[in-house]
Structures are given as C-alpha cells and as structure tokens.
Amino acid sequence: MKTIVLTGATGFVGRQIHQSLMRAGHTVIPVLRTGADVPDNVRDQCTVLRSADIFAETPDWWAERLAGVDAVIHSAWYVQPGKYLDSPLNLDCVAGTLALAQGAAQAGIRHFIGIGTCMEYRLPSDHLTVDSPLEPATLYAAAKLSVYHLLSQFYAKTDVTFSWCRLFYLYGEGEYPARLVPYIRERLERGETARLSAGTQLRDFLDVRDAGAMIARVIDTGQAGAINVCSGVPTTIRQLAERIADEYGRRDLLEFGTAAIHPSDPAAVVGVCNALSVERGSAGT
C-alpha cells in the first residue's frame, strides 16, 4: 500500500478519488485550506496538509511536505461554475501546479497524477482516443493542456511516472445543482416541467463514483501518459434525460426544444476508454 497526497480532496471528483483510495487500503493525506473545517470524508485521516492557497506555494514548500510520500494526485483547480472556462485564475492554477510538480520531483515522489479534460481535444468527435488531435477552445482547456505538455517533458527526464486523467461528462453525488442531471431531478421531484434543448448532442456520461475509482486505480496499475476517464458509450442528452425521467415515471414532464443549444456546444464528445484494469492489466473500465 502507498502513501498519497491528494489535492482537491473535498471537491466533486476529489471526494470520490479519496474514498476509492481508502477502500483500496492506501494512506491518503488530503490538502485542505488553512482554517477550513475538516469535512466528513477526511475526518478519519491521521494527517492533513494545510495551505492558505495551494497555487501560491513554492516548490521548496511542497518538497518539504511531500518527503516520504509515494505519489501525488492533483485534483484541485479553479472550477467556479459559470466563470472557470475563461477565468484568468486558470493561469494561477498552471503556475501553482508546476510548482507542486517541481516540489514532488525534489521530494523523490515516484508517481504524479494530474487531472485533465476532454475539452483538450479537437471537438466535435464521437471517437476520441488519446491520440486524437488536440485543440482546446477555452482558456481552461488550454491551461490544462499546457500543464500536460509541460509535465510530460519535465518528468520524461526524471524517474517519476506521469499520468494525465482526462475527464469526460461526469454526474452524480456532490454535483453543482444547476448542472443538467441535478436540474432534471429537482424539477421531476417537484412535479414540474424540465425545459431542455432538443437534446441531440452526443455525450460520454460517467458517474463520478466510477471516475473516482478509475483515477484511484491508476495508483495500482502505474499507467503512464494520457488516460481517458470515460464510459466510451455515446448517449444523447435526450436519452439521458429520459432515463432519469423513467425512474420517476414522468417522461411527460420533459419538454425538449425549449432551451436553445449554445453555439459553442459541441455536437459530439465521446471518448474511447484506455484506462487499465488492475485485474486484467488491459484497457477498460
């Protein structure tokens, strides 16, 4: 079993990574903001790291605190809904991530896992492999891709294994209320109409619990390079909405075509999963 420092441990994805690592028997050291209450999912930890702003820490600060640690999973990033895609704070996240990566190398960390996004790829596409063309259309995606390129080159000259987990369309526990799945559920539970677009967009949806387990599993497989954290199953937004509505027996509350599809919304974003299985040692979820 390994000792792993996890940033973003209380976030939407980080919480699931943390729980999966603990179930696998690893020791997890979460990084929390100074003064913040310890959330339920990390209260059983013997050790936590505290920082007023992890993206402002120096490589030496990280090197001191990562001594004796086997791996880092860097799940933290600025993701304020409605703001993060083009926020200049993405640049702070890039600088802070590079400092963390340098400190990890100085401390002798053997494995660094970063979290990317499917938006790094050229879109639309219904068959995104890790070798597909890369062409980010937002500052957020460009910032993530820049970290991937920089750390790929930086760690290539070290003994550190570098893994980059690209997330697709996640839903589930802890999701922001205004997002698609929570919105539909909230409306149906109230017996009110859910007003949606035509729902023709193809997406690769994955429960965040499964995503957290896939990322945590990279610790055990040691898989390096880009990894698509996805289901590989093309699903239209309409199909997903109808599947949820069927749980309530209320397809009649779905109103398609009321909301316009945003011009920048890709017609298709579907991945090909290449994540290795611990049991089989081959690609798959």
C-alpha positions as CSV (number, residue, x, y, z in Angstrom):
1,M,0.0,0.0,0.0
2,K,1.1,3.5,-0.7
3,T,1.0,7.0,0.9
4,I,-0.7,9.5,-1.4
5,V,-1.1,13.3,-1.1
6,L,-4.4,14.3,-2.7
7,T,-5.3,17.9,-3.6
8,G,-8.9,18.9,-4.1
9,A,-9.9,16.0,-1.8
10,T,-13.2,17.7,-0.8
11,G,-14.3,18.5,-4.4
12,F,-16.8,16.8,-6.7
13,V,-14.2,14.4,-8.2
14,G,-11.6,14.5,-5.4
15,R,-14.0,13.2,-2.8
16,Q,-14.6,10.1,-4.9
17,I,-10.9,9.6,-5.5
18,H,-10.3,9.8,-1.8
19,Q,-12.9,7.2,-1.0
20,S,-11.7,4.8,-3.6
21,L,-8.1,5.1,-2.4
22,M,-9.1,4.4,1.2
23,R,-11.2,1.4,0.2
24,A,-8.1,0.1,-1.6
25,G,-6.1,0.3,1.6
26,H,-3.9,3.3,0.8
27,T,-2.9,6.0,3.2
28,V,-4.3,9.4,1.9
29,I,-3.0,12.8,3.1
30,P,-5.5,15.4,1.9
31,V,-4.5,19.0,1.3
32,L,-7.0,21.4,2.9
33,R,-7.3,25.2,3.0
34,T,-6.0,26.8,6.2
35,G,-8.8,27.3,8.7
36,A,-11.3,25.2,6.8
37,D,-13.3,22.6,8.7
38,V,-12.3,19.1,8.1
39,P,-15.1,17.5,6.0
40,D,-16.7,14.2,6.9
41,N,-14.8,12.3,4.1
42,V,-11.4,13.1,5.6
43,R,-12.2,13.2,9.4
44,D,-10.7,9.7,9.7
45,Q,-7.3,10.9,8.5
46,C,-4.3,10.9,10.8
47,T,-2.6,13.7,8.8
48,V,-3.8,16.6,6.7
49,L,-1.7,19.2,4.9
50,R,-2.9,22.9,5.3
51,S,-2.3,25.7,2.9
52,A,-3.9,29.2,2.5
53,D,-3.6,28.8,-1.2
54,I,-2.0,25.7,-2.8
55,F,-1.5,27.5,-6.1
56,A,0.7,30.1,-4.4
57,E,3.1,27.7,-2.7
58,T,6.7,27.3,-3.8
59,P,8.5,24.1,-5.0
60,D,10.5,24.1,-1.8
61,W,7.3,24.3,0.3
62,W,6.0,21.3,-1.4
63,A,9.3,19.4,-1.4
64,E,9.4,19.7,2.4
65,R,5.8,18.4,2.9
66,L,6.0,15.6,0.4
67,A,9.0,13.9,1.9
68,G,8.3,10.2,2.4
69,V,5.2,10.3,0.2
70,D,4.9,7.8,-2.7
71,A,2.5,9.6,-5.0
72,V,0.6,12.8,-5.7
73,I,-2.9,13.0,-7.2
74,H,-3.6,16.7,-8.1
75,S,-7.3,17.1,-8.4
76,A,-7.5,20.8,-7.3
77,W,-8.3,23.5,-9.9
78,Y,-10.4,26.7,-10.2
79,V,-13.8,25.4,-11.4
80,Q,-16.3,28.0,-10.3
81,P,-19.5,27.3,-12.4
82,G,-20.2,29.9,-15.0
83,K,-16.8,31.5,-14.6
84,Y,-14.0,29.0,-14.8
85,L,-13.8,28.4,-18.6
86,D,-12.3,31.8,-19.4
87,S,-11.1,33.0,-16.0
88,P,-7.5,34.3,-15.7
89,L,-7.3,32.3,-12.5
90,N,-6.5,29.4,-14.8
91,L,-3.1,30.9,-15.2
92,D,-2.6,30.8,-11.4
93,C,-3.6,27.2,-11.4
94,V,-1.0,26.4,-14.1
95,A,1.8,28.2,-12.2
96,G,0.8,26.5,-8.9
97,T,0.6,23.1,-10.5
98,L,4.1,23.4,-12.0
99,A,5.4,24.4,-8.5
100,L,3.8,21.4,-7.0
101,A,5.2,19.1,-9.7
102,Q,8.7,20.5,-9.2
103,G,8.4,20.0,-5.4
104,A,7.2,16.5,-5.9
105,A,10.3,15.7,-8.0
106,Q,12.6,17.2,-5.4
107,A,10.9,15.1,-2.7
108,G,11.5,11.9,-4.7
109,I,7.9,11.2,-5.5
110,R,7.6,8.2,-7.8
111,H,4.2,8.9,-9.4
112,F,2.4,12.2,-10.3
113,I,-1.3,12.0,-11.4
114,G,-2.8,15.1,-12.9
115,I,-6.5,15.7,-13.9
116,G,-7.2,17.0,-17.4
117,T,-10.4,17.4,-19.5
118,C,-11.9,16.0,-22.7
119,M,-12.1,19.7,-23.8
120,E,-8.3,19.5,-24.6
121,Y,-9.3,17.6,-27.8
122,R,-10.4,19.0,-31.1
123,L,-14.3,18.9,-31.0
124,P,-16.7,17.7,-32.1
125,S,-15.9,14.0,-32.3
126,D,-17.6,10.7,-31.4
127,H,-14.4,8.7,-31.2
128,L,-11.8,10.5,-29.1
129,T,-8.7,8.3,-28.4
130,V,-5.7,9.6,-26.6
131,D,-4.1,10.1,-30.0
132,S,-6.9,12.3,-31.3
133,P,-5.9,15.9,-32.3
134,L,-5.7,18.4,-29.5
135,E,-7.2,21.8,-30.0
136,P,-8.6,23.5,-26.8
137,A,-11.3,26.2,-27.4
138,T,-11.3,27.8,-23.9
139,L,-8.6,29.2,-21.5
140,Y,-9.5,26.4,-19.1
141,A,-8.8,23.6,-21.6
142,A,-5.7,25.4,-22.9
143,A,-4.4,25.7,-19.4
144,K,-4.9,22.0,-18.7
145,L,-3.3,21.0,-22.0
146,S,-0.3,23.3,-21.3
147,V,0.3,21.5,-18.0
148,Y,0.1,18.1,-19.7
149,H,2.7,19.1,-22.3
150,L,5.0,20.8,-19.8
151,L,4.9,17.9,-17.2
152,S,5.3,15.3,-19.9
153,Q,8.6,16.8,-20.9
154,F,9.7,17.7,-17.3
155,Y,9.1,14.2,-15.9
156,A,10.5,12.5,-19.0
157,K,13.9,13.4,-17.6
158,T,13.2,12.0,-14.2
159,D,12.3,8.7,-12.6
160,V,8.7,9.9,-11.9
161,T,5.8,8.2,-13.6
162,F,3.4,10.9,-15.0
163,S,-0.3,10.1,-15.6
164,W,-2.8,12.5,-17.0
165,C,-6.5,11.6,-16.5
166,R,-8.8,13.4,-18.9
167,L,-12.4,13.6,-17.5
168,F,-15.5,13.5,-19.7
169,Y,-19.0,14.3,-18.7
170,L,-19.4,13.4,-15.0
171,Y,-22.5,13.4,-12.9
172,G,-23.6,12.2,-9.5
173,E,-23.0,12.8,-5.8
174,G,-22.0,16.4,-4.9
175,E,-22.7,17.8,-8.3
176,Y,-23.4,21.5,-8.7
177,P,-27.3,22.0,-8.5
178,A,-27.6,24.0,-11.8
179,R,-26.0,21.2,-13.9
180,L,-28.1,19.0,-16.1
181,V,-28.7,15.9,-14.0
182,P,-29.5,17.7,-10.7
183,Y,-31.7,20.2,-12.6
184,I,-33.8,17.4,-14.1
185,R,-34.1,15.5,-10.9
186,E,-35.1,18.7,-8.9
187,R,-37.8,19.5,-11.4
188,L,-39.2,16.0,-11.6
189,E,-39.2,15.6,-7.8
190,R,-41.3,18.8,-7.6
191,G,-43.6,17.6,-10.3
192,E,-42.6,20.5,-12.5
193,T,-41.6,20.6,-16.2
194,A,-37.9,20.3,-17.1
195,R,-37.3,22.6,-20.0
196,L,-34.4,21.3,-22.1
197,S,-32.8,21.7,-25.5
198,A,-33.6,19.3,-28.3
199,G,-31.1,17.0,-26.6
200,T,-29.5,15.8,-29.8
201,Q,-25.9,16.4,-28.6
202,L,-23.9,13.1,-28.1
203,R,-22.1,12.9,-24.9
204,D,-20.0,10.4,-22.9
205,F,-21.6,10.4,-19.5
206,L,-20.0,8.7,-16.4
207,D,-21.0,8.5,-12.8
208,V,-18.4,10.5,-10.7
209,R,-18.0,7.5,-8.4
210,D,-16.8,5.4,-11.3
211,A,-14.5,8.2,-12.4
212,G,-13.0,8.4,-8.9
213,A,-12.4,4.7,-8.9
214,M,-10.7,4.8,-12.3
215,I,-8.4,7.6,-11.2
216,A,-7.5,5.9,-7.9
217,R,-6.8,2.7,-9.8
218,V,-4.0,4.4,-11.7
219,I,-2.0,4.3,-8.5
220,D,-2.1,0.5,-8.7
221,T,-1.7,0.0,-12.4
222,G,1.0,2.6,-12.8
223,Q,-0.4,3.5,-16.2
224,A,1.6,6.5,-17.6
225,G,0.6,9.1,-20.2
226,A,-2.9,10.3,-21.2
227,I,-5.9,8.3,-19.9
228,N,-9.5,8.9,-21.0
229,V,-11.7,8.7,-17.9
230,C,-14.9,7.9,-19.7
231,S,-17.6,5.3,-20.4
232,G,-17.0,5.0,-24.1
233,V,-20.8,4.9,-24.6
234,P,-22.4,7.5,-26.8
235,T,-25.6,8.8,-25.3
236,T,-27.7,11.8,-26.4
237,I,-28.8,14.3,-23.8
238,R,-32.3,13.3,-24.6
239,Q,-31.6,9.7,-23.8
240,L,-30.0,10.6,-20.5
241,A,-33.0,12.8,-19.6
242,E,-35.5,10.1,-20.5
243,R,-33.6,7.5,-18.5
244,I,-33.8,9.8,-15.4
245,A,-37.5,10.5,-16.0
246,D,-38.2,6.8,-16.2
247,E,-37.0,6.5,-12.6
248,Y,-39.9,8.8,-11.7
249,G,-42.3,7.5,-14.3
250,R,-42.6,11.1,-15.6
251,R,-41.4,11.5,-19.2
252,D,-44.4,13.8,-19.6
253,L,-42.5,16.4,-17.6
254,L,-39.6,16.6,-20.1
255,E,-40.0,19.5,-22.5
256,F,-37.5,19.3,-25.4
257,G,-36.6,22.1,-27.7
258,T,-37.5,24.9,-25.2
259,A,-33.9,25.8,-24.5
260,A,-31.5,26.7,-27.3
261,I,-28.3,24.8,-27.9
262,H,-25.4,27.2,-27.3
263,P,-23.4,27.8,-30.5
264,S,-20.2,26.7,-28.8
265,D,-21.7,23.5,-27.5
266,P,-20.1,20.6,-29.5
267,A,-22.4,18.2,-31.3
268,A,-20.5,15.2,-30.1
269,V,-18.0,14.4,-27.3
270,V,-17.5,10.7,-26.9
271,G,-14.3,9.0,-25.7
272,V,-12.5,5.7,-26.1
273,C,-11.5,4.4,-22.7
274,N,-7.9,3.3,-22.4
275,A,-7.8,3.0,-18.6
276,L,-6.1,-0.2,-17.5
277,S,-7.8,-2.7,-15.2
278,V,-5.8,-3.9,-12.2
279,E,-7.2,-7.4,-12.6
280,R,-6.8,-7.8,-16.3
281,G,-3.9,-5.4,-17.0
282,S,-5.7,-4.3,-20.1
283,A,-7.8,-1.3,-21.2
284,G,-11.3,-1.0,-19.9
285,T,-13.4,0.3,-17.0
